[in-house]
């Protein structure tokens, strides 16, 4: 998945909106952090594979620059930070809201693809 595709399909904005709607189980929580911080965490998680990382625990030994660049940070988030974000999201029923967000962005992407492939007829006369 490319960053531009995540933006074009609306996935990123749907996920950000969904996470913002989650009520943190306790404060302070990464779910109640600033929107740019949450966006950076989401980008890190969406593009783990781009940095050659298969699981969040692999971030323990990650020293690359790619994930930091994709997230708009000088360095990538580490294992503890991303795991804490995911566990807080899970405790706030994040699975349901993220599933809804993914479905909404998928419907948006399908609609865009259908519009791009629809023939355009013009009258000649």
N, C-alpha and C positions, 0 to 999 in steps of 0.2 A: 504494500500500500504506500502510495506517495502522499506527501504532505498536501500537495495541491488537490489530490483526490479526496482526502479527508475533509478539506475545506469545501470543495465543489459539491460533494454529496450531502453536506450538512452534518456529517458524522461528528465532527469536532464540536460544533455549536450545540448539537443535540446532547452529546455526552456532558459538555460543560453545564448546560442547563439542568440536566438530570442530577448531576453531582451537587449542584447548588441547591436543589430541592431536598436533598437528604438532610435529615436532622441528626446531628452528631449525638451519640449516646452520652458523651460527657464532654466537658470543655476543659482545657483547650483541645482542639481537634484540628487535624489538617483539613477536614471538610469545611471548617469555618475560616480557613485562611483566605488570603486575597485571591480574586479570580486569576491573576497572572500566575500565582503559585500553583493553583489547582491545574491550570492549563499546562504548565511545565511538567507536572507530575503525569498528567494524562498523555502528553506527547512522549514522555520517556517510556511509559508503559506500552503505548501503541507501536512504538518503533524499536523495541528491544532487539528484535531480530536484525534490524539494520546495523546495529552495533555488534552483531555476532553473539548476542546474549539470548539464550533460549528460555531461561527462567530468572525470576528476580534474584534468587540466591546466587546466580552467576555474577551479579553485580559486585559481589564481595571482592572479586579479583579483576574487575573491569578497570582498565586504565586508559581506554580510548577516548577520543574527542567527539566522536560522531553523535552520541546521545546527548551530550551537552549542547552541541551545535543545533541539533534538531529541536531541543527544548528551549533554546534561546538563553542558555546559561554558559558560564565559562567552564563548568564541570558538570558531569552527569550526577543525578541524584544517586545515592548509595542504596545498598540493600536495606538497611534498617528503616530509612525514610520511606521508601516505596512500599515495603511490607507493612509499615504502620498505617500508611494511607489506605492500602487495600483492606486491612483488617478493620479499620474504622468505617470504611465504605460498606463492608459486609455486615457489620453490626447495625448499620443504618438502613438496612434493606436495599442496598445499592444494586443488588443483582436484578431486582424487578425493574427499577427505574432505568438501569443501563440497557436491559433487554428492550424495553419500550423505546428508548432513544435509538438503539441500533435498528430496530424495525422501522422507525420513522425515517431515519436517514436512508435506509434501503429502499423504502417506497419512493423517496425523493429521487434517488439515483435511477430507479427503474423508470420513473416518469420522465426524467431528463433523457434517458437513452431512447425511450419511445418517441419523444418529440424530435430527437435528432435523426431518427431513422424513418420518420413519416414522410411519404412523398408529398411534394408540393405541386399542385396543379395550377396552371394559369390558363386563361382563355386566350386563344390565338385568333384574333379576328377583329 
